[in-house]
Each structure stands twice: as structure tokens, then as C-alpha cells.
Amino acid sequence: MKIDQIRMRDPFVLESTPGQYVLFGTTDENLWGGPGTGFDCFTSSDLKNWDGPIEAFRPPAGFWGQTQFWAPEVHKYGEHFYMLATFATANASPKVRGTAVLVSASPTGPFLPHSDGPVTPANLPCLDGTLYIENNQPWVVYSRGAEGIPGAAPGIADGEMYARRLSPDLREGVGEAILLFTSKSAKWSKPLTLPPGAEPKPELNLAKDPHFTDGAFLVKAESGELLMLWSAFGEAGYAMGVAKSASGQVVGPWVQSDEPFWARNGGHGMILRASSGKDYVVFHWPNDTPEERARLVEINISAQGFALAETPNFGQ
């Protein structure tokens, strides 16, 4: 099938070997509050035709997460493939949502739990952890935002982006998390407003008029600038913006672009730097459940950020 035929949120493409690609994403049918099923993946040798679905992860008996299986991403690290993904408890007390690490010898899985629970702070609802390696130190960069945990910590009105060091084996978070920026630091970020008559999803426990942060992904430009693609809501709905680290390091400080990179109804993107020499942004569009689809668009990367190298034909 073509990539835009795959219903998926939060897509992520791994080039497992040169010219061989694996697509992951949020694939549960009832993704907001239903029981978590797992994650599926798809494979391709040309980024156009995809085979699948393949069961990449199914929770083993006793797995700590029961719902909100979100945003898997997979990296080759050492001799294995590691998946970072968001999970939440449904029945446990205290309730927890955070990013955990899973592991497999194969890029398509099956993935098994690797960390003992989340590597993000367990006492706060966190989501969308991404892996970044800086000078051999692994970091998880993640959001703390508008979506809280009913019966535990509520959402906050100004979403936050954090970084936390990971142990060398990726099994646990190390030390205190470092606040990188808040959603309102970007001029283009606007509060989420629901359409007239729409009801908020109670399982998300949203703050009032929240500004979001989610979907971080870090990449270095050829000139050395460290860039972060991240998502929030803008004037025309879900959107992606770019921040640049003034120090060139994960800890920042981070300077926001004035305008979103992608402005309308799509987001949670990542950057694929293919061995062919081409760069792509991979994201979901539209943002309306159950219509969301995985999208892949060629881009150019510079010290200033990202620019579309082609005009997509699906509504921008």
C-alpha cells in the first residue's frame, strides 16, 4: 500500500539498513482511552510501497501500561534496536504515564520491555520521548503538557519540553530533568480551542485553554546547528515548529522560529535522513481521528531550519 493509505498517528521511519525502511506509529484503533493493543509496523524498499502490518509489540502479561500506547520510535543503538514509546496505567494507583524503552534484535520486533517502567519522571504525566545521543551520552527529550492523568496530576496550561539523561544501557533515567522551553515561548503557539459543540476527551484531563508541546525530534544541520522539530497548536490547528539550540547542545537555550514550519492540521513529525542523500519530514495529516494518515514529504535542511523541497498535494 501507499504510505498515505496507512491510518496512523505519530509516524516514525527507521532506515534499518541502506535502502530498507520500517514505519512505526500509533496504530491502536481506540488510541485515546481504550485498552492498549500494541504497535504495528510496515516495511518498504522505496518509501513508496509498504508491506504490513507486522506486529512489532504486544504487551506481555503483567506489563505496567494498559492504555494510551502512543508515539513509538525505533533507533539502532549498539547491537540492538530500541523502541521509545508512551504508555499509561489504567488500573494502578498511583496512575502513571510516561515514555518507556523496549528492545529487539530485529528492526521489526518483536520488542520486549527493557526499562523498568518509564524513563521519564514517574510522578508526572509525560509523553512523546525521543532519543538523542550527544557526545556518547543518551538523552530522552519529552513533553509535559496539557494532557494530565485523571486521578493523578492534571494537565498544565503551558506545555513544557524537557531533557533527561539516560543510563548508557537505556534502562533508566538519570538525575533531574532539565526544562528546555515552554509552548508559549513560540509566537506561533496558540491555545487549543474546541469546535462549537465539541466535548473534550475526559481521559486526557486537559488543562483549560492549553498550549501543547509534543512530538519532539532533534537533528543536526550540516553546518552544526542543533534543530528541534516539535508540535503544538497554531492559528490553523495542529502544527509543527522549529527551535534552534543557541549552544548547539541539548540543554539549549532554545530559540523558537517565529512561524510554524507546517501550519495546518498536521504534526508530530520526525526527520528521515535517508542514505540516498534526501531528507524527509514524516508526520500525520490530518489531525482528525480517525482520518489521520502517515505522510512523507521531501525537505531541505539548513542552519535556519527546514524548508519543503516539494509541494504536497494533500492540502497545505
C-alpha positions as CSV (number, residue, x, y, z in Angstrom):
1,M,0.0,0.0,0.0
2,K,1.0,3.7,-0.3
3,I,2.0,5.5,2.9
4,D,-1.0,7.8,2.8
5,Q,-3.3,4.8,2.9
6,I,-2.0,3.8,6.3
7,R,-4.1,5.1,9.2
8,M,-1.5,6.2,11.8
9,R,-0.7,8.9,14.2
10,D,2.9,9.9,15.2
11,P,4.7,8.1,12.4
12,F,8.4,7.3,12.6
13,V,10.6,5.8,9.8
14,L,13.8,3.9,10.6
15,E,16.2,3.1,7.8
16,S,17.3,-0.2,9.3
17,T,19.9,-0.9,6.6
18,P,20.7,1.2,3.5
19,G,17.6,1.3,1.4
20,Q,15.4,-0.7,3.8
21,Y,12.8,1.2,5.8
22,V,10.4,0.4,8.7
23,L,7.4,2.6,9.5
24,F,6.1,2.7,13.1
25,G,3.4,4.8,14.7
26,T,0.4,4.9,16.9
27,T,-1.9,2.2,15.5
28,D,-4.4,1.3,18.1
29,E,-8.0,1.8,16.9
30,N,-9.1,3.4,20.2
31,L,-6.0,5.3,20.8
32,W,-7.2,7.9,23.4
33,G,-8.6,5.8,26.2
34,G,-9.2,2.2,25.1
35,P,-7.2,-0.8,26.2
36,G,-3.7,-0.7,24.6
37,T,-3.3,-3.4,21.9
38,G,0.3,-2.7,20.8
39,F,2.2,-1.3,17.8
40,D,2.3,-2.4,14.2
41,C,5.0,-1.6,11.6
42,F,5.3,-1.6,7.9
43,T,8.4,-2.2,5.6
44,S,9.5,-0.7,2.3
45,S,12.5,-0.6,0.0
46,D,11.5,2.6,-1.9
47,L,9.5,4.8,0.6
48,K,6.5,4.5,-1.8
49,N,5.2,0.9,-1.4
50,W,4.7,-0.5,2.0
51,D,4.1,-4.1,3.3
52,G,2.3,-4.9,6.5
53,P,1.1,-4.6,9.1
54,I,3.6,-6.5,11.2
55,E,3.1,-6.9,14.9
56,A,6.1,-5.0,16.4
57,F,4.9,-5.0,20.0
58,R,2.2,-6.7,22.0
59,P,2.3,-6.2,25.8
60,P,3.4,-9.3,27.8
61,A,1.4,-10.4,30.8
62,G,1.9,-8.1,33.7
63,F,3.1,-5.2,31.6
64,W,2.7,-1.9,33.5
65,G,0.9,0.1,30.8
66,Q,-2.7,-0.7,29.9
67,T,-3.8,2.3,27.8
68,Q,-2.6,5.3,25.6
69,F,0.0,3.4,23.6
70,W,1.4,6.3,21.7
71,A,4.3,7.5,19.5
72,P,6.8,4.6,19.1
73,E,10.1,5.4,17.6
74,V,13.0,3.0,17.0
75,H,16.7,3.5,16.9
76,K,19.7,1.3,16.3
77,Y,21.9,1.7,19.4
78,G,24.8,-0.7,19.8
79,E,23.9,-4.1,18.6
80,H,20.1,-3.9,19.2
81,F,17.1,-1.8,18.2
82,Y,15.4,0.2,20.9
83,M,11.9,1.5,20.9
84,L,10.8,4.5,22.9
85,A,7.1,4.7,23.4
86,T,4.4,6.3,25.6
87,F,2.2,4.1,27.9
88,A,-0.2,4.9,30.7
89,T,-1.7,2.9,33.5
90,A,-5.4,2.4,33.7
91,N,-5.9,0.5,36.9
92,A,-2.8,1.0,39.0
93,S,-2.5,3.6,41.8
94,P,-0.8,6.0,41.6
95,K,-1.6,6.4,37.9
96,V,1.4,6.9,35.6
97,R,2.0,7.9,32.0
98,G,5.5,8.2,30.5
99,T,8.0,7.0,27.9
100,A,9.4,3.5,28.4
101,V,12.2,1.7,26.4
102,L,11.7,-1.6,24.7
103,V,14.3,-3.7,22.9
104,S,14.6,-6.2,20.0
105,A,17.3,-7.8,17.9
106,S,15.3,-7.1,14.8
107,P,14.1,-3.7,13.5
108,T,10.5,-5.0,13.1
109,G,10.5,-6.7,16.6
110,P,9.0,-8.3,18.4
111,F,10.0,-5.7,21.0
112,L,10.2,-6.6,24.7
113,P,10.2,-4.3,27.8
114,H,13.7,-3.1,28.5
115,S,13.3,-0.3,31.1
116,D,11.5,-0.9,34.4
117,G,8.6,1.4,33.8
118,P,9.1,4.9,32.3
119,V,12.5,6.6,31.9
120,T,10.6,9.9,32.3
121,P,9.7,11.0,35.8
122,A,7.1,8.6,37.1
123,N,5.3,11.2,39.3
124,L,4.3,13.4,36.4
125,P,2.3,12.6,33.2
126,C,4.9,12.7,30.4
127,L,4.7,11.7,26.7
128,D,6.4,11.5,23.3
129,G,10.0,10.8,24.4
130,T,12.6,10.9,21.6
131,L,16.2,9.6,21.8
132,Y,19.2,11.9,21.1
133,I,22.9,10.9,21.6
134,E,25.3,13.7,22.4
135,N,29.0,13.0,23.0
136,N,28.1,9.3,23.7
137,Q,25.5,10.5,26.4
138,P,22.0,9.3,25.6
139,W,19.2,11.7,26.4
140,V,15.4,11.4,26.3
141,V,13.7,14.6,25.2
142,Y,10.0,14.6,26.1
143,S,6.9,16.7,26.8
144,R,5.0,17.5,29.9
145,G,1.8,19.1,28.8
146,A,-1.8,19.8,28.6
147,E,-2.8,16.1,28.9
148,G,-2.9,15.0,32.5
149,I,-3.8,11.7,34.2
150,P,-7.3,11.5,35.7
151,G,-7.0,10.8,39.3
152,A,-3.4,11.9,39.4
153,A,-1.6,15.0,38.1
154,P,-3.7,17.3,35.9
155,G,-2.6,18.9,32.6
156,I,-0.9,22.2,32.6
157,A,-1.9,25.3,30.7
158,D,1.6,26.0,29.2
159,G,3.2,22.8,27.9
160,E,6.8,22.1,28.7
161,M,9.7,20.4,26.8
162,Y,12.3,18.6,28.9
163,A,15.5,16.7,28.5
164,R,16.8,14.0,30.9
165,R,19.9,11.9,30.7
166,L,19.6,8.1,30.3
167,S,21.9,5.4,31.6
168,P,24.3,4.0,29.0
169,D,22.1,0.9,28.7
170,L,18.9,3.0,28.2
171,R,17.3,1.2,31.1
172,E,16.6,4.2,33.4
173,G,16.5,8.0,33.6
174,V,19.4,9.6,35.4
175,G,19.2,12.8,37.5
176,E,16.8,15.6,37.3
177,A,15.0,16.6,34.2
178,I,16.0,19.9,32.6
179,L,13.3,22.3,31.3
180,L,14.2,23.3,27.7
181,F,11.3,25.7,26.9
182,T,7.5,26.1,27.2
183,S,5.0,26.2,24.4
184,K,4.2,29.9,24.8
185,S,7.9,30.7,24.1
186,A,6.9,30.2,20.4
187,K,5.0,33.2,18.9
188,W,3.1,30.8,16.7
189,S,1.8,28.6,19.5
190,K,-1.9,29.2,20.3
191,P,-4.2,27.6,22.9
192,L,-6.3,24.6,21.8
193,T,-9.9,25.7,21.1
194,L,-12.5,23.0,20.6
195,P,-15.1,23.5,17.7
196,P,-18.5,24.6,18.8
197,G,-20.4,21.8,20.5
198,A,-17.3,19.5,20.7
199,E,-16.7,17.8,24.0
200,P,-13.1,17.4,25.4
201,K,-11.9,13.8,25.9
202,P,-12.2,13.2,29.6
203,E,-9.5,10.6,29.6
204,L,-7.0,13.3,28.6
205,N,-7.8,15.5,31.6
206,L,-6.9,18.7,29.7
207,A,-6.0,21.9,31.3
208,K,-8.2,24.9,30.4
209,D,-7.2,26.6,27.1
210,P,-4.0,24.6,27.0
211,H,-0.9,25.3,25.0
212,F,0.6,22.0,23.9
213,T,4.1,20.6,23.5
214,D,4.6,17.2,21.9
215,G,6.3,15.3,19.2
216,A,10.0,16.4,19.6
217,F,12.7,15.3,17.2
218,L,16.3,16.5,17.1
219,V,18.6,16.7,14.2
220,K,21.9,18.5,13.3
221,A,22.2,20.5,10.2
222,E,25.4,20.0,8.1
223,S,26.7,23.3,9.4
224,G,26.4,22.0,13.0
225,E,23.3,23.7,14.3
226,L,21.1,21.5,16.5
227,L,17.5,21.8,15.5
228,M,14.3,20.5,17.1
229,L,11.1,19.8,15.3
230,W,8.1,19.9,17.7
231,S,4.3,20.3,17.6
232,A,1.7,22.5,19.2
233,F,-1.5,24.2,18.0
234,G,-1.3,27.3,15.9
235,E,-3.8,29.6,14.2
236,A,-5.0,26.8,11.8
237,G,-4.9,23.9,14.2
238,Y,-2.2,21.3,14.9
239,A,1.1,22.5,13.6
240,M,4.9,21.9,13.6
241,G,7.6,24.4,14.5
242,V,11.4,24.5,14.7
243,A,13.6,25.6,17.6
244,K,17.4,26.0,17.4
245,S,19.8,25.4,20.3
246,A,21.9,28.6,20.7
247,S,24.7,26.4,22.3
248,G,24.4,23.6,19.9
249,Q,23.7,21.3,22.8
250,V,20.6,19.6,24.1
251,V,20.4,21.9,27.2
252,G,20.0,24.9,24.9
253,P,19.0,27.7,25.3
254,W,16.4,27.1,22.6
255,V,15.3,29.9,20.2
256,Q,12.0,29.5,18.5
257,S,11.1,30.2,14.9
258,D,8.6,33.0,14.5
259,E,6.4,31.0,12.1
260,P,5.4,27.3,12.1
261,F,7.2,25.0,9.6
262,W,3.9,23.3,8.9
263,A,0.8,25.4,9.8
264,R,-2.4,23.4,9.2
265,N,-3.9,20.4,10.8
266,G,-0.9,18.0,10.8
267,G,2.1,17.3,13.1
268,H,4.0,15.0,15.4
269,G,6.8,14.8,12.8
270,M,10.3,13.3,12.6
271,I,13.2,13.8,10.1
272,L,14.4,10.9,8.0
273,R,17.9,11.5,6.6
274,A,17.9,8.7,4.0
275,S,21.1,7.1,2.7
276,S,20.1,8.3,-0.8
277,G,21.1,11.8,0.3
278,K,17.5,13.0,0.5
279,D,15.8,14.3,3.7
280,Y,12.2,13.9,4.5
281,V,9.7,15.0,7.2
282,V,7.4,12.2,8.2
283,F,4.2,13.3,10.1
284,H,0.4,12.6,10.3
285,W,-2.2,14.6,8.4
286,P,-4.9,15.4,9.0
287,N,-5.1,15.5,12.8
288,D,-8.7,14.4,12.9
289,T,-9.4,10.9,14.3
290,P,-10.0,8.5,12.6
291,E,-8.9,10.2,9.3
292,E,-5.2,10.7,10.2
293,R,-2.7,9.2,7.7
294,A,1.1,8.9,7.6
295,R,2.7,11.4,5.2
296,L,6.3,11.7,3.9
297,V,7.5,14.9,2.2
298,E,11.0,15.8,0.9
299,I,12.6,18.8,2.7
300,N,15.8,20.8,2.7
301,I,17.7,21.3,5.9
302,S,19.8,24.4,6.6
303,A,21.1,26.3,9.6
304,Q,17.9,28.2,9.6
305,G,15.7,25.1,9.8
306,F,13.6,23.1,7.4
307,A,12.0,24.0,4.1
308,L,9.7,22.0,1.9
309,A,11.5,20.7,-1.2
310,E,8.2,19.8,-2.9
311,T,4.6,21.0,-2.6
312,P,2.5,18.2,-1.2
313,N,-0.9,17.6,-2.8
314,F,-2.9,16.9,0.3
315,G,-4.0,20.3,1.5
316,Q,-1.2,22.6,2.7
